[in-house]
């Protein structure tokens, strides 16, 4: 049996972590422009955006998990990146229906995407002040360090979920279901944040 502390295993884990952090940095590097406009009923529109994105994420992730055995493992990183891209646009579109697209920052995006999965890393990024959640904007160096910590958590999750990809069809279904759940968690974080922001007070905007 291979000793988990051997250099080969450690190097493999380090390479996986670096690849994941690189992907995280690409996802957070730019905040996408919303494809939505301020809505009369932003809560309803945000819920619809979330469900659509979750279904898309499930199809993408489940399809990439269909190849059997080692081929399925080769799709792990592309799977993560595509799911994060889908979730990133979802968050931007949700901000758009609340009329807050211009307020969305990289720190907001990081918080929304990973608050549910890495709460121990991001718990101090947003603090409650009365009825509001105040997001503490992270500087470039702090943001990079935080991405590294999030990458550790994601790497551990990848190892834990990878075994299911060895099971044809059933494994792909499980992976797709997890992507759906994960995307809905991201949407939930975004909605909780949006409903506490000052500009998200009730109003009656018109669509353009």
C-alpha positions as CSV (number, residue, x, y, z in Angstrom):
1,X,0.0,0.0,0.0
2,X,1.3,3.5,-0.8
3,X,2.1,5.6,2.1
4,X,0.1,8.8,1.8
5,X,3.1,10.8,3.0
6,X,5.3,9.7,0.1
7,X,6.6,12.5,-2.1
8,X,4.7,11.3,-5.1
9,X,1.3,11.5,-3.3
10,X,2.2,14.9,-1.8
11,X,3.3,16.2,-5.2
12,X,0.1,15.0,-6.8
13,X,-2.0,16.8,-4.1
14,X,0.1,20.0,-4.5
15,X,-0.4,20.0,-8.3
16,X,-4.1,19.5,-8.0
17,X,-4.3,22.3,-5.5
18,X,-2.3,24.6,-7.8
19,X,-4.6,23.8,-10.7
20,X,-7.7,24.5,-8.7
21,X,-6.4,27.8,-7.4
22,X,-5.4,28.8,-11.0
23,X,-9.0,28.0,-12.0
24,X,-10.4,30.0,-9.1
25,X,-8.3,33.0,-10.0
26,X,-9.5,32.9,-13.6
27,X,-13.1,32.8,-12.4
28,X,-12.7,35.7,-10.0
29,X,-10.5,37.8,-12.2
30,X,-13.4,39.4,-14.0
31,X,-17.0,40.0,-13.0
32,X,-19.3,39.3,-15.9
33,X,-21.8,41.9,-17.1
34,X,-25.4,41.0,-16.2
35,X,-27.5,39.9,-19.1
36,X,-30.6,41.0,-17.1
37,X,-32.3,44.4,-16.3
38,X,-33.9,45.7,-13.1
39,X,-37.1,43.8,-12.5
40,X,-40.5,44.7,-11.0
41,X,-40.4,41.5,-9.0
42,X,-36.7,40.8,-8.5
43,X,-37.3,37.9,-6.0
44,X,-39.3,36.0,-8.6
45,X,-36.8,36.7,-11.4
46,X,-33.9,35.7,-9.2
47,X,-35.5,32.4,-8.3
48,X,-36.1,31.7,-12.0
49,X,-32.5,32.5,-12.9
50,X,-31.3,30.2,-10.1
51,X,-33.3,27.2,-11.3
52,X,-32.2,27.7,-14.9
53,X,-28.6,27.9,-13.9
54,X,-28.9,24.9,-11.6
55,X,-30.4,22.8,-14.4
56,X,-27.6,23.9,-16.8
57,X,-24.9,23.1,-14.2
58,X,-26.5,19.6,-13.6
59,X,-26.5,18.8,-17.4
60,X,-22.9,20.1,-17.8
61,X,-21.5,18.2,-14.8
62,X,-23.4,15.0,-15.5
63,X,-22.4,14.9,-19.1
64,X,-18.7,15.4,-18.2
65,X,-18.9,12.5,-15.7
66,X,-20.3,10.1,-18.3
67,X,-16.9,8.8,-19.6
68,X,-15.9,5.7,-17.5
69,X,-13.0,5.2,-15.2
70,X,-9.8,7.4,-15.7
71,X,-11.4,9.5,-18.4
72,X,-14.0,10.7,-15.9
73,X,-11.2,11.9,-13.6
74,X,-9.7,13.9,-16.5
75,X,-12.9,16.0,-16.7
76,X,-12.8,17.0,-13.0
77,X,-11.1,20.4,-13.5
78,X,-13.0,21.3,-16.7
79,X,-16.2,20.4,-14.8
80,X,-15.4,22.7,-11.9
81,X,-14.4,25.6,-14.2
82,X,-17.6,25.3,-16.3
83,X,-19.8,25.1,-13.2
84,X,-18.1,28.1,-11.6
85,X,-18.6,30.0,-14.9
86,X,-22.3,29.1,-14.9
87,X,-22.7,30.1,-11.3
88,X,-20.7,33.3,-11.8
89,X,-23.0,34.5,-14.6
90,X,-26.0,33.5,-12.5
91,X,-24.8,35.7,-9.6
92,X,-24.3,38.6,-12.0
93,X,-27.7,38.2,-13.5
94,X,-29.3,38.0,-10.0
95,X,-27.6,41.3,-9.1
96,X,-28.9,42.7,-12.4
97,X,-32.6,42.1,-11.6
98,X,-32.1,43.9,-8.3
99,X,-30.6,46.8,-10.1
100,X,-27.2,46.2,-8.5
101,X,-25.1,44.9,-11.4
102,X,-22.7,47.9,-11.1
103,X,-22.2,47.1,-7.4
104,X,-21.0,43.5,-7.9
105,X,-17.3,43.1,-7.0
106,X,-14.8,40.2,-7.0
107,X,-15.2,39.9,-3.3
108,X,-19.0,39.7,-3.6
109,X,-18.5,37.0,-6.2
110,X,-16.1,35.0,-4.1
111,X,-18.5,35.2,-1.1
112,X,-21.5,34.1,-3.2
113,X,-19.7,31.2,-4.9
114,X,-18.0,29.7,-1.9
115,X,-19.7,30.8,1.3
116,X,-21.6,27.5,1.6
117,X,-18.6,25.3,0.8
118,X,-15.8,27.2,2.7
119,X,-17.7,29.0,5.5
120,X,-14.7,28.8,7.8
121,X,-12.6,30.8,5.3
122,X,-15.2,33.4,4.3
123,X,-17.1,33.9,7.6
124,X,-15.5,37.2,8.2
125,X,-15.9,38.6,4.7
126,X,-19.6,39.5,5.3
127,X,-20.7,40.8,8.7
128,X,-24.2,41.7,9.9
129,X,-24.9,45.2,10.8
130,X,-28.5,45.5,12.0
131,X,-30.6,44.2,9.1
132,X,-27.7,44.5,6.6
133,X,-24.9,42.2,5.5
134,X,-21.8,44.3,5.0
135,X,-19.2,42.8,2.7
136,X,-15.6,43.7,3.6
137,X,-13.8,44.3,0.3
138,X,-10.6,42.3,0.0
139,X,-7.4,43.8,-1.3
140,X,-5.5,42.0,-4.1
141,X,-3.1,40.3,-1.9
142,X,-5.7,39.2,0.7
143,X,-8.0,38.1,-2.1
144,X,-5.2,35.9,-3.5
145,X,-4.5,34.4,-0.1
146,X,-8.2,33.7,0.5
147,X,-8.5,32.0,-2.9
148,X,-5.6,29.7,-1.8
149,X,-7.5,28.8,1.4
150,X,-10.7,28.2,-0.6
151,X,-8.6,26.0,-3.0
152,X,-7.7,23.7,-0.1
153,X,-11.3,23.1,0.7
154,X,-12.3,22.6,-2.9
155,X,-9.4,20.1,-3.4
156,X,-10.6,18.1,-0.4
157,X,-14.1,18.1,-1.8
158,X,-12.8,16.9,-5.2
159,X,-11.0,14.0,-3.7
160,X,-14.1,13.0,-1.8
161,X,-16.4,13.2,-4.8
162,X,-14.1,11.6,-7.3
163,X,-14.9,8.0,-6.5
164,X,-18.5,8.4,-7.8
165,X,-17.1,9.0,-11.3
166,X,-16.0,5.4,-11.6
167,X,-19.7,4.2,-11.6
168,X,-21.2,4.5,-15.1
169,X,-24.5,6.4,-15.4
170,X,-25.3,6.3,-11.7
171,X,-22.2,8.2,-11.0
172,X,-23.0,10.8,-13.6
173,X,-26.5,11.2,-12.2
174,X,-25.1,11.7,-8.7
175,X,-22.5,14.3,-10.0
176,X,-25.3,16.1,-11.9
177,X,-27.5,16.2,-8.8
178,X,-24.7,17.6,-6.7
179,X,-24.0,20.3,-9.3
180,X,-27.7,21.3,-9.1
181,X,-27.7,21.4,-5.3
182,X,-24.4,23.3,-5.2
183,X,-25.7,25.9,-7.7
184,X,-28.8,26.4,-5.6
185,X,-26.7,27.0,-2.5
186,X,-24.8,29.7,-4.4
187,X,-28.1,31.3,-5.4
188,X,-29.3,31.2,-1.9
189,X,-26.2,33.0,-0.6
190,X,-26.6,35.6,-3.4
191,X,-30.3,36.2,-2.6
192,X,-29.6,36.6,1.2
193,X,-26.9,39.1,0.4
194,X,-29.0,41.0,-2.2
195,X,-32.1,41.4,0.0
196,X,-30.0,43.1,2.7
197,X,-28.1,45.6,0.5
198,X,-29.3,49.2,0.6
199,X,-30.2,49.6,-3.1
200,X,-32.3,46.5,-2.9
201,X,-35.2,48.3,-1.1
202,X,-38.6,47.8,-2.7
203,X,-39.1,49.9,-5.8
204,X,-40.9,49.8,-9.1
205,X,-38.4,50.0,-11.9
206,X,-39.4,49.6,-15.5
207,X,-37.7,47.1,-17.8
208,X,-35.6,48.3,-20.7
